[in-house]
Amino acid sequence: MDANRNAQAMGNRSKAHFFWLNEQPPVGMSVGVSILSSELSAAGRPVKVSHISKSLGYPFDARLISQDIRSFRADIFALSFPTSQFHLVQEL
């Protein structure tokens, strides 16, 4: 992956907000979210990763997630989740 080329495609001031939903143990991070956020950050882009997990203090709550989205004001949003969490994603 060419971080500079991907960052240029996003524009000079674009911000990305990644959400990883993981409400079931064990708590872990998505490799894809980790790589993408790292590459964009290394290219100088503002990136935020929100790890939605009750055990980490960020429970699944549509209002809380919506507030988080509005506060960061990203240009690009990405939601990643294990298949077992699809029932929660449908609530969004």
C-alpha positions in Angstrom: 0.0 0.0 0.0 1.4 3.4 -1.0 0.4 5.7 2.0 1.2 8.9 0.1 -0.9 8.0 -2.9 -3.8 7.0 -0.8 -3.5 10.2 1.3 -3.4 12.3 -1.8 -6.6 10.7 -3.0 -8.2 11.7 0.3 -7.2 15.4 -0.2 -4.9 17.6 1.8 -7.1 18.1 4.9 -9.2 14.9 4.9 -9.8 13.2 8.2 -10.7 9.5 8.7 -12.6 8.0 11.5 -12.5 4.2 12.0 -14.8 2.3 14.2 -14.0 -1.2 15.4 -17.0 -3.0 17.1 -15.9 -5.8 19.4 -18.4 -6.4 22.2 -17.4 -10.1 22.8 -14.2 -11.3 24.5 -11.4 -11.5 23.8 -10.8 -7.8 23.2 -8.6 -7.2 20.2 -8.1 -4.8 17.3 -8.8 -5.4 13.7 -5.6 -5.8 11.7 -7.2 -4.0 8.7 -8.2 -1.0 10.8 -4.7 -1.0 12.4 -2.9 -1.0 9.0 -5.2 1.6 7.3 -5.1 4.0 10.2 -1.4 3.6 10.6 -0.7 4.3 6.9 -2.9 7.4 6.8 -1.4 8.7 10.0 2.1 8.2 8.7 1.1 10.2 5.6 0.1 13.1 7.9 -3.6 12.6 7.8 -5.7 13.1 11.0 -7.0 9.7 12.0 -9.2 8.6 14.9 -9.9 5.0 15.9 -12.9 4.3 18.2 -12.8 0.8 19.7 -16.4 0.1 20.7 -16.2 -2.4 23.6 -17.9 -2.3 26.9 -14.9 -3.7 28.6 -12.8 -0.7 27.3 -15.3 1.9 28.5 -16.9 2.6 25.2 -20.1 0.5 25.2 -22.2 0.0 22.1 -24.6 2.9 22.2 -25.9 4.5 19.0 -26.2 8.0 20.7 -22.6 7.8 21.9 -21.3 6.7 18.5 -23.3 9.5 16.8 -21.9 12.0 19.2 -18.3 10.7 18.6 -18.9 11.0 14.8 -20.1 14.6 15.1 -17.3 15.7 17.4 -14.4 14.5 15.2 -16.1 15.7 11.9 -14.3 13.2 9.7 -14.6 13.2 5.9 -14.3 9.4 5.7 -15.9 6.9 8.1 -15.2 3.2 8.3 -17.0 0.6 10.4 -15.4 -2.8 10.9 -16.7 -5.7 13.0 -16.6 -9.4 13.3 -19.5 -11.4 11.7 -20.7 -12.3 15.2 -21.4 -8.6 15.9 -23.6 -8.0 12.8 -26.8 -8.0 14.8 -25.5 -4.9 16.7 -24.5 -3.1 13.5 -28.0 -3.5 12.2 -29.2 -1.3 15.0 -27.1 1.6 13.7 
